[in-house]
Amino acid sequence: MQRFTDKVVLVTGAGSGIGKASAVRIAAEGGAVFCIDLNREAVEGTVEEITAAGGKAAARVCDVSDEASVRDSVQACVDHYGSLYSLVNMAGILRFDDTAQLQAGHWQKVIDINLTGTLFLCRESLPHLVRSKGSIVNAASTAALSGLPCGVAYSASKGGVLAMTRSIAVEYAKRGVRANCVCPGDITTGMTDGIDFPGTMDFDLMPRIMSLSGPRAPEVVAGVIAMLASEDGIHITGEDIRVDGGTLS
């Protein structure tokens, strides 16, 4: 299956987790992937893996919360490959805080990366996507659809991504651009490595975010992302697709 032959896809958060799995999957389907991440070593490792397998990929370091960094990265992608067909926004962070103790700076960092960063990428990519009649796939979460204990900042950021994506889908439908979200749940990534849980955390509530069949690898989400980003998803826009193993069923 070569759904991305002659198509350029920009993937954020491509150094690890769902972003990396998406970049690898799209490249395996013939896409030319422009991989961005804040971690230089990680994103260059993704590109090395793709090119070793015979795929096309380029790497760039980007802070998605920095407007100028995003603008330069999108332009670098178009300069490098000549066009842009799809944007896959998977960069993000997760933290847990007791809501009554949440510091403004911690709240703002989550919003800046997860929500504002997604906006910056969409805004800078849209003129190119209009020309290619392309697509956007953003990372929401089951936390956008159901309560996450001690996850008020993360949930708010992902709920915002979901609402923003639907607005873009409506605004740009007649211009040929589709915009959708994936809502992963219980996926094994490095996002929770080193997480400090607040002392008030009630771990008895954690089964609320666990799948019925157990955790899965990022590749299960990457397959859905590839479908939405490709022409197989041509009649899907403004949608949120849960990839959560029945967590919210």
N, C-alpha and C positions, 0 to 999 in steps of 0.2 A: 504494500500500500504506500503510494507516494503522493500524498495529498498536498505536499508543500513544495513540489518541484517548481523552481523559478520564483519562489516566494520568499520574502524576507520577514523574519519575525524577531522582534526585540523582546527579550525576556529579562525581567528584573528579579533580583534575588537568586540569580543563576548559579551562585557559588555552592549552594547546598539545598537540601530538602526538596520541596515541590518545584521550586524554580529550576534547580539543576535537573530534576527528572523530566520536566517539561522541555527544557532545552535539548536534552539528549533525545527525547522521543521525537520532537519536531525535526531535528537534524536527521534522525534515522529515516524519516519520511520525506527526505529530500530538501528540507528547508535550509536556507542560509540564516543562521542564528547569530544575533548580536547580543552577547551576554553581558549584563552589567550587575555589579555587586559592590558593596563597600569593602569587601575583603579581596584584595588583589590576588593573593596566593590561591584562594578558593576558586575564584572565577577563572583564573588562568588554568587551573587544574581541570575545570569543566571543559574548557576549550581544547585542551590537550587530549582529553578523553574522546571528544567528538571527532577531532581531526584524525586521531589514531584509528578510529573506526571508519574513516573515509568520508566523514561529513564536513560541512562548511560552518565555521564559527569564528567569531572575533570577540575579544574581551575588552572591557573598559571599566575602570573604577568609577563609581558614581554614588554620591550621597543623595538618595531620592528626596530627602527633606530640604535640600538646597536647590533653590530655583535655577540658579545659573548652571549648576552641575547637571541638572536634568536637561535644560535647554541645550547645553553643549553635547550631551550624550546622545540625544535624539538626532541632532544634526550630524554628529559623527557617524551614526548608523546609516543615515541617508547618504552621506558623503562616501562611505565605505562601499555600500552595496547598490546605491542608486535609487532605492525606493524603500517603502515600508508597507507590508501587507497586514501584519497583525502585531498587536501589543499584548503581551502577557505580563500582568503586574502581580508578582508573587513576593516582592520584598516586604518584610514586616517584622515586628517585634511583639513579644508577649510579656506581660508582667502581671503579678497578682498583688493586690493591696486591699487592706480593710478600707472600705469606702470612707469611713469616718476619719481615717488617718492618711488618706491619699494626699500627697504633696502636689502642688500646682505644677512644679517642674516635671515630675514623673508623668502626670496626666498629659502635659503638653508634648513631651517626647513621643509618647505613643500616638497621639493625634498627628503630630508632624510627620512621622514616618508612615504610619498605616493609612491615614486618610489624606492629608495634604500632599504627601508624596505621590499617592495614586492620582490625585487631581493633576499635579504638575505633569506627570507622564502622559495622562490622557490629553491634557490641553496642548502640549507640544506635539503630540503624535497625530492629533485629529486632522490637521490640514493635509498630511501625507496619506492618511487612511481614507479621506474623502476621494483623493485622486485614484487610489487603488481599489476603492469599494471594499475596504477591509473590515477588520474586526478587533474588538477589545475583549479580553478576558481578565477580570479582576478577581482578587482573592478576598472574598468575604469569609464567613465562618459560620458554623452552627451557633456560635456565640452571638451572631447577629439576629438569630431567630429564637433563641431560648436563653434564659438566665445562666450566667457563668459565675459561680461563687467567687467573690473577691476579684472579679474581672471587669469592673465597671469601665475602666479606661479602654481596655481591649474591646469589650462588647460595643461600647459607643463608637469606637473607630470603625469597626466592621459593619455596624448598622449604618453608619454614614456612607461607607463604600457601597453598600447595597442600594441605598436610596439614590446616591449619586449616579450609579451605573444605570439605574432605571431612567433617570432623567436624561442622561446622555443618549440612551437607546431611543427615547421618544424624539428628542431634539434632532438626532441625526439619521433617523430611519429613512426619510425621503432623500437623503444624500448618499444612501447606500452603505452606511456604516452600521454594523451590529455591535452591541455591547451587552455582555453577560457576566454573571458571577458564578464562581464555584464556592460552595460552602463545605469545606472539609471538616471532618470530625474524627477524632481518634486515629490520627495519622502519625507514624513514628518519624519524627524529624529531630534535628538538634535544637529546635526552638526552646525547649524546656530545660536544656542543659544549663546548670548554674542558676536556675531560678530560685529566688528566696521567697518562700511563702510566709505570709504574715502569721504571727503567733495565734491570731484569732481564727485561722483557717479551719473550717469544719470539713475534714476529709471524707466524712460520711456522705457529703453532697457530690463528691467527684463522680460517682457512677452516672450522674446526669449527663456527663459528656463522653461516656464510654459506649462503644458500639456493641451490638448484640452478638457479633461474631468475632470480636477481638480486634486489636489494632492492625492496621495495614501499612504497607510501605508507600512512599510518595508516588510511586509509579501508577498506582490505581487512580490517583487524581490527575496525573499527567495525561492519561488516556482520555479522560473526559475533557480536559483542556484542549487537547489536540482536535477533538471532534468539534468543539465550539469554535475554535479558531479557524478551522478549515471550512470548505464549502459544504461539508456534510451538515454543518449547522446553519445553512443559508437562510432557513425560515425560523430561526430561534434568535430572539433579541429581547432584552429587558427581563431576562429570566435568571433565577438563582437555582443552581443544581446542587442538591445535597449529595455529598460523597461521604457518608457517615456510618455505613453499615447498619442503618436502621435506628440510630440513636434517637432521632426525633419522630420516629414512626408511631 
